[in-house]
Amino acid sequence: MKIDKDNSEPLILSVSNKKKVKRKSIFYSYSFFVFMNLCMILAFFTSNYGGSKGIINEHFVIWYFAVPLIYLEAGICCNLKDLFAVICDGYLLLFLVLFIYMLVPALAAVGCYFLSNVGVNVRLLKGIEVLHCLPPPFTTSLALSRVAHADIPTSVVTTLTCHFGGLILSPILLYIMLGATVPPLTEINLREITYSTLIPLAIGVSLRSICFKDQTTTFENRSSWISRLLLLLIAYNLFCDAFTIDAATLYAIDILLCVLIACLSQIVITCICWILCSTWLNKHVLLASVFTCTFKSIGFGEWLMKAAFRNSTEATTVNLPLRILTVAQLLLGSLLASWLAS
């Protein structure tokens, strides 16, 4: 029987042990994707408990519990020097802003133009266009970056920069593309956003320099479950909203087309961003940039919908892509992050 010289074990046993370790690693990597699917199934059967219309206070759970804890944990994992270096990287920030607020809306407008010529519901296409004018969410891209082992300082800075920029740019894009007038920053609670993101981030960075100065690597490895669990909590509420939308006035073909368009657009935008960024960014920064570019803020999109199509009979149809994309981006994003982490 052959002996493995490195660990003095029979070669057959050594290979068998390596296969077991590899299987466990793959299972651990894809476990988050599995939990995301289980979360969606749970939301389907208990949609009356979560979401904006459920028993649980969705707004409080997300903005006063999940979001602050995600940014607190991210702050502890980030070095102030690394954060400042990303802030000073003007080329990266400019590229992401141009990609999110120029290239993506332009591609969406061209795609919707061709789809309208083949008979797709025009109101549905309006929702698709609004969808691609939105900024990245505060939590999804950051939490998925943790799952995929992306660069956390890059994810934090790019997410905050692009989202705050979107508070002004998204209403302008909406006016240019659809002629809908939505005053920027109207009904936006900047104080609440600051309390939920910037302040916990600052506290986390301070705690890193004071309490976790010599244990940052250990904390980063042991705390990765926090952002995953909190994202599952947010996803549950978003799934509940998606399953409670009133689609009685829509045809089944419209809903199926919306699902197909949302999934395809998510995949196409991810591929384009990956191709453009892979030529000049390292792997970890690339992953953080891709997650920032390819996810849209559903909460901000709902506010835009209400302001642009208030008291309109087409509000339900236009709002459908937002609900569908919630499911698409969480499932596809968790699958991509799990695959990259494996």
Secondary structure, DSSP 8 states (H G I E B T S, - for coil): --EETTTTEEHHHHHHHHHHHHHHHHHHHHHHHHHHHHHHHHHHHSTTTSSTTSSS-HHHHIIIIIHHHHHHHHHHH--HHHHHHHHT-HHHHHHHHHIIIIIHHHHHHHHHHHHHHTT--HHHHHHHHHHTT----SSHHHHHHHHTT--HHHHHHHHHHHHHHHHHHHHHHHHHHH-----TTTT--HHHHHHHTHHHHHHHHHHHHHTSTT-HHHHHHHSHHHHHHHHHHHHHHHHHHHHT---TTS-HHHHHHHHHHHHHHHHHHHHHHHHHHTTTS-HHHHHHHHHHHH---HHHHHHHHHHHSTT-TTHHHHHHHHHHHHHHHHHHHHHHHHHHH-
